[in-house]
Amino acid sequence: MRAILAQLDLDDALLGINTMPSSLSMEEKQRRDRKALSQIQLHLSNQILQYILNEKIAATLWLKLEQLCMMKSLTNKLHQKQRLYSHRIAEGTSLEEHINVFKEIVSDLEALEVKYESEDLALILLCSLPPSDTPFRDTILYSRESLTLSVAYDSLISKEKMDQIVTGTETQAEGLVARGRTQERNFGSDNRGRSKSRNKSKTCNYCKKKGHIKSECYKFQNKNKKATPNHKGKQTENTGEASVAEDDISDGKLLIVSD
């Protein structure tokens, strides 16, 4: 917020109207103060804004915000430390999002004048990973002579990018397999369709009609069904006679001839 006011050349309003350059008229000082006040209010959440609505001067509003958000009390410090130590990433959560929350906690601690060594913060961050990332964490910890927080950040971001590449490759491979199976099924259907279309110009040797062959003739198939014995697969005892048995395993009929 201070950076935004500095960019607008309004940061001197945080110290009070009396600290503004004497070359400015009182009307100009009050105008700059109102602009700074409105800029701060526009960047506050409703939860914070309800506590400072009665403040009409930018300097007093800023002091009120410091009391609310930047209080350097023991309770606030312990709360932020608890957030740091208990911060854990759940399985499947984005590492980038996890790092952003971690940076926010570290920034809040620095605002409360709580300092940590870079190596300690890196260790805390790596220990916040889920159990499935234990091999990756151990590799980072034991493959280096020194460890810094920036190294931990870079390693986690690189890992997430690599995981995204691997996941995308596996998804693409599964899609190709599914597409291949569909094409195989379509190829078989096309063959059956072409087989029937080729027989349209032929004449059946049984019923003497065009458009099919004897094996596709319904009259011939019905005749075979009537000639089939009641017991499936049972042959007649008379030798030298042909018996027809129906086999349910396939869609066609199996003709068994016995001597």
Secondary structure as GFF3:
##gff-version 3
##sequence-region A 1 259
A	DSSP	alpha_helix	2	7	.	.	.	ID=ss1
A	DSSP	three_ten_helix	11	15	.	.	.	ID=ss2
A	DSSP	three_ten_helix	17	19	.	.	.	ID=ss3
A	DSSP	alpha_helix	26	42	.	.	.	ID=ss4
A	DSSP	alpha_helix	46	49	.	.	.	ID=ss5
A	DSSP	alpha_helix	58	69	.	.	.	ID=ss6
A	DSSP	alpha_helix	74	86	.	.	.	ID=ss7
A	DSSP	alpha_helix	95	111	.	.	.	ID=ss8
A	DSSP	alpha_helix	118	127	.	.	.	ID=ss9
A	DSSP	three_ten_helix	131	133	.	.	.	ID=ss10
A	DSSP	alpha_helix	134	142	.	.	.	ID=ss11
A	DSSP	alpha_helix	149	198	.	.	.	ID=ss12
A	DSSP	three_ten_helix	199	201	.	.	.	ID=ss13
A	DSSP	three_ten_helix	214	216	.	.	.	ID=ss14
A	DSSP	alpha_helix	218	227	.	.	.	ID=ss15
A	DSSP	beta_strand	242	245	.	.	.	ID=ss16
A	DSSP	beta_strand	254	257	.	.	.	ID=ss17
###
